[in-house]
Amino acid sequence: MAEPIEALQLVDLLTSLLHRALGDSVVGLYLHGSLTVGDFAPDRSDIDLYLVLDRDPAVADVEAVATVVGQAVEAYPAYDDRIEVEAFSAATVRAGDPTDRPLLRVSPGEPCHLLPVTPHRILGWAGARTDATALIGPAPVDVFPERSADVTDEVVRGIVREWPVWVTEDDRVGFNAYAVLTLCRCWCHLMLHERLSKLRAGLAYGGVSPDDAELTRWAIRWWYRGGQDDEPARTDEVRAFVNRICAELVS
């Protein structure tokens, strides 16, 4: 079983390997996600890193980053398919509209590759100002620009509009739990004006919506207390929940 100390040791290894592989092009490396906000689930949560470069990521960087992740997984096999690295230039993260600028990404379920920036990234970068930890380079507030609430709210609404389709494409029990907690996060962002983790958003939404309290408790238990992939899915119930919340948030 993976322990939190192993996650921190893995972060140290990734920091060293990425710095060695990318050298002077590294402006900063930032840990974000559940490990920085206190909601890390040792057997489920990913390691999330933002790698800021002094240039756009290139084809050669794909192999370099993929090699680093492979070496890290070899040392910590419990984190196979649980490491996410996104690399982009300092100019990209500062751009008023970074859409379609180049991004390098390796994440669970997909290989390391180049792709264009989508508006979804703005939300993560906005949160990094306060939630990320600098492993290399300046403080997050000096790298990630402040985004207005109007901008981040519109990004969240865009995500919400996608969920009624996404929830039809996967009926695994883990995806059921993820969908519930993610929609709770979206609801908290737009209705409470708070950016919360999956755990805290599930607790917050369940506390004000008695009709959905049991479903949110189930999603929290599955995600954070060792839910198993062979448990019965709640697909129909979850799809109804997602469709109802999405309609409420984008009406």
C-alpha positions as CSV (number, residue, x, y, z in Angstrom):
1,M,0.0,0.0,0.0
2,A,1.3,3.4,-0.9
3,E,1.9,5.8,2.0
4,P,1.9,9.7,1.9
5,I,5.6,9.7,2.7
6,E,6.2,7.7,-0.5
7,A,4.3,10.4,-2.4
8,L,6.6,13.1,-1.1
9,Q,9.7,11.0,-1.9
10,L,8.4,10.5,-5.4
11,V,7.9,14.3,-5.7
12,D,11.5,14.8,-4.7
13,L,12.7,12.3,-7.3
14,L,10.6,13.8,-10.0
15,T,11.9,17.3,-9.2
16,S,15.5,16.1,-9.5
17,L,14.9,14.1,-12.7
18,L,12.9,16.8,-14.4
19,H,15.5,19.5,-13.5
20,R,18.3,17.3,-14.8
21,A,16.4,16.5,-18.0
22,L,15.3,20.0,-18.9
23,G,18.1,22.0,-17.4
24,D,18.3,25.7,-17.7
25,S,15.0,25.8,-19.6
26,V,13.1,25.2,-16.3
27,V,11.6,28.4,-14.9
28,G,9.7,26.6,-12.2
29,L,8.2,23.4,-11.1
30,Y,5.0,23.4,-9.0
31,L,3.2,20.7,-7.1
32,H,-0.6,21.2,-7.0
33,G,-3.7,19.1,-6.4
34,S,-4.7,17.0,-3.5
35,L,-1.2,16.6,-2.1
36,T,-1.0,20.4,-1.5
37,V,-4.5,20.9,-0.1
38,G,-4.6,18.0,2.4
39,D,-7.0,15.7,0.7
40,F,-4.5,13.1,-0.7
41,A,-5.7,9.5,-0.9
42,P,-2.6,7.4,-0.8
43,D,-4.0,4.6,-2.9
44,R,-5.9,6.7,-5.4
45,S,-4.8,10.3,-5.8
46,D,-2.4,11.4,-8.5
47,I,0.8,13.4,-8.3
48,D,0.2,16.6,-10.1
49,L,3.0,18.9,-11.4
50,Y,3.1,22.1,-13.5
51,L,6.4,22.5,-15.3
52,V,7.0,26.1,-16.5
53,L,9.7,26.6,-19.2
54,D,11.4,29.6,-20.7
55,R,10.2,28.4,-24.1
56,D,7.4,26.4,-25.6
57,P,7.6,22.7,-25.1
58,A,9.0,20.8,-28.1
59,V,8.9,17.3,-29.6
60,A,12.2,16.5,-27.9
61,D,10.7,17.2,-24.5
62,V,8.1,14.5,-25.0
63,E,10.7,11.8,-24.9
64,A,12.6,13.5,-22.0
65,V,9.5,13.8,-19.8
66,A,8.2,10.4,-20.7
67,T,11.6,8.9,-19.7
68,V,11.5,10.8,-16.4
69,V,8.0,9.5,-15.5
70,G,9.1,6.0,-16.5
71,Q,12.1,6.2,-14.2
72,A,9.9,7.5,-11.3
73,V,7.4,4.7,-11.7
74,E,10.1,2.1,-11.8
75,A,11.3,3.4,-8.4
76,Y,7.7,3.8,-7.1
77,P,5.5,1.2,-8.9
78,A,2.5,2.0,-6.7
79,Y,2.2,5.3,-8.7
80,D,2.1,3.7,-12.1
81,D,-0.5,5.7,-14.2
82,R,-0.9,8.2,-11.3
83,I,1.6,10.9,-12.3
84,E,0.4,14.0,-14.2
85,V,2.9,16.5,-15.6
86,E,1.9,19.5,-17.7
87,A,4.6,21.7,-19.2
88,F,4.2,25.0,-20.8
89,S,6.0,28.3,-21.3
90,A,6.0,31.2,-18.9
91,A,4.6,33.3,-21.8
92,T,1.7,30.9,-22.2
93,V,0.6,31.0,-18.6
94,R,0.8,34.8,-18.7
95,A,-1.2,35.2,-21.9
96,G,-4.6,36.8,-21.7
97,D,-5.9,34.1,-24.0
98,P,-3.6,31.1,-24.0
99,T,-5.9,28.9,-26.0
100,D,-4.2,26.8,-28.7
101,R,-0.7,27.6,-27.5
102,P,1.5,24.4,-27.1
103,L,1.3,22.3,-24.0
104,L,3.0,19.0,-23.1
105,R,1.1,16.6,-21.0
106,V,1.5,13.1,-19.5
107,S,-1.4,11.9,-17.3
108,P,-3.2,8.8,-16.2
109,G,-4.6,6.9,-19.2
110,E,-2.7,8.8,-21.8
111,P,1.0,8.9,-23.0
112,C,3.2,12.0,-23.0
113,H,2.3,14.2,-25.9
114,L,1.9,17.7,-27.2
115,L,-1.5,19.3,-27.5
116,P,-3.0,22.8,-27.6
117,V,-4.0,24.6,-24.5
118,T,-7.7,24.6,-23.8
119,P,-9.7,27.0,-21.6
120,H,-9.9,24.4,-18.8
121,R,-6.2,25.0,-18.0
122,I,-7.0,28.6,-16.9
123,L,-8.9,27.3,-14.0
124,G,-6.1,25.1,-12.8
125,W,-3.6,27.9,-13.2
126,A,-5.8,30.3,-11.3
127,G,-5.9,27.9,-8.4
128,A,-2.2,27.4,-8.5
129,R,-1.6,30.9,-7.3
130,T,-2.8,30.0,-3.8
131,D,-2.7,26.2,-3.7
132,A,0.5,25.2,-5.5
133,T,3.9,24.6,-3.8
134,A,7.1,25.7,-5.6
135,L,9.6,22.9,-5.9
136,I,11.9,24.9,-8.2
137,G,11.7,28.6,-9.0
138,P,9.7,31.6,-7.8
139,A,6.6,31.6,-5.7
140,P,3.4,30.6,-7.6
141,V,1.9,34.1,-7.3
142,D,4.9,35.4,-9.2
143,V,4.3,33.0,-12.1
144,F,0.6,32.3,-12.3
145,P,-1.4,35.5,-13.0
146,E,-4.6,36.4,-11.2
147,R,-7.7,35.7,-13.3
148,S,-11.0,37.5,-12.7
149,A,-14.0,35.7,-11.3
150,D,-15.8,36.3,-14.6
151,V,-13.1,34.4,-16.5
152,T,-12.9,31.4,-14.1
153,D,-16.7,31.2,-13.8
154,E,-17.1,31.0,-17.6
155,V,-14.4,28.2,-17.7
156,V,-16.4,26.3,-15.1
157,R,-19.6,26.7,-17.0
158,G,-17.9,25.4,-20.1
159,I,-16.8,22.3,-18.1
160,V,-20.4,21.9,-16.8
161,R,-21.8,22.0,-20.3
162,E,-19.6,19.0,-21.2
163,W,-20.5,16.8,-18.4
164,P,-23.9,15.5,-19.6
165,V,-22.0,14.0,-22.6
166,W,-19.0,12.8,-20.6
167,V,-21.2,10.9,-18.1
168,T,-22.7,8.8,-20.8
169,E,-19.3,7.6,-22.0
170,D,-18.2,5.7,-18.9
171,D,-20.2,3.5,-16.5
172,R,-17.3,2.4,-14.2
173,V,-18.0,2.8,-10.5
174,G,-14.9,5.0,-10.0
175,F,-16.0,7.3,-12.8
176,N,-19.4,7.5,-11.1
177,A,-17.8,8.7,-7.9
178,Y,-15.5,11.1,-9.7
179,A,-18.5,12.6,-11.6
180,V,-20.4,13.3,-8.4
181,L,-17.5,14.9,-6.6
182,T,-16.5,17.0,-9.7
183,L,-20.0,18.3,-10.1
184,C,-20.0,19.2,-6.4
185,R,-16.8,21.2,-7.0
186,C,-18.4,23.0,-10.0
187,W,-21.5,23.8,-7.9
188,C,-19.4,25.2,-5.0
189,H,-17.4,27.3,-7.4
190,L,-20.4,28.9,-9.1
191,M,-22.9,29.0,-6.2
192,L,-20.6,29.5,-3.1
193,H,-17.8,31.2,-5.0
194,E,-15.3,28.8,-3.4
195,R,-12.7,26.7,-5.0
196,L,-12.8,23.4,-3.0
197,S,-11.2,20.0,-3.3
198,K,-13.3,17.0,-4.2
199,L,-13.6,16.0,-0.6
200,R,-14.5,19.4,0.8
201,A,-16.9,20.2,-2.1
202,G,-18.7,16.8,-1.6
203,L,-19.1,17.6,2.1
204,A,-20.3,21.2,1.4
205,Y,-22.8,20.2,-1.3
206,G,-24.1,17.3,0.7
207,G,-24.6,19.5,3.7
208,V,-27.0,21.9,1.9
209,S,-28.7,19.3,-0.4
210,P,-30.4,16.6,1.8
211,D,-31.8,14.9,-1.2
212,D,-28.3,14.2,-2.5
213,A,-26.6,13.7,0.8
214,E,-26.5,9.9,0.6
215,L,-25.1,10.0,-3.0
216,T,-22.3,12.4,-2.0
217,R,-21.5,10.4,1.1
218,W,-21.2,7.3,-1.1
219,A,-18.9,9.1,-3.6
220,I,-16.7,10.4,-0.8
221,R,-16.5,6.9,0.8
222,W,-15.6,5.3,-2.5
223,W,-13.0,7.8,-3.4
224,Y,-11.3,8.4,-0.1
225,R,-11.9,5.2,1.9
226,G,-10.8,2.4,-0.4
227,G,-13.7,1.8,-2.7
228,Q,-13.3,-1.2,-5.0
229,D,-13.7,-1.4,-8.7
230,D,-15.9,-4.4,-8.4
231,E,-18.5,-2.6,-6.3
232,P,-21.9,-2.1,-8.0
233,A,-22.0,1.1,-10.1
234,R,-24.7,3.7,-9.6
235,T,-24.7,4.9,-13.2
236,D,-28.3,5.8,-13.7
237,E,-28.5,7.7,-10.5
238,V,-25.3,9.5,-11.2
239,R,-26.3,10.4,-14.7
240,A,-29.5,11.9,-13.4
241,F,-27.6,13.8,-10.7
242,V,-25.2,15.2,-13.3
243,N,-27.9,16.2,-15.7
244,R,-29.9,18.0,-12.9
245,I,-26.9,19.9,-11.5
246,C,-25.7,20.9,-14.9
247,A,-29.1,22.2,-15.9
248,E,-29.2,24.2,-12.6
249,L,-25.7,25.7,-13.1
250,V,-26.0,26.8,-16.8
251,S,-29.7,27.7,-16.9
